Amino acid sequence: MKRLSHRSDAEWPRAIILLDMNAFFASIEQLDRPKWRGRPVAITNGLQGTCIITCSYKARTHGI
């Protein structure tokens, strides 16, 4: 079978891919916590929270 790509596998040893899917994770948190509905919400990558992985649309209007 002929490869369609000209890149070798060595060029991409690993990849980190994030799909936001319309602020899905922020929406789930707002469903679980009614007090957060309609407020800006940002979801981090864990206890240290060093990276925001998604945010609500309300948070996006504030530049997050």
Secondary structure as UniProt FT lines:
FT   HELIX           9..11
FT   TURN            21..23
FT   HELIX           24..32
FT   HELIX           34..36
FT   TURN            37..38
FT   STRAND          42..44
FT   STRAND          52..55
FT   HELIX           57..61
FT   TURN            62..63
//
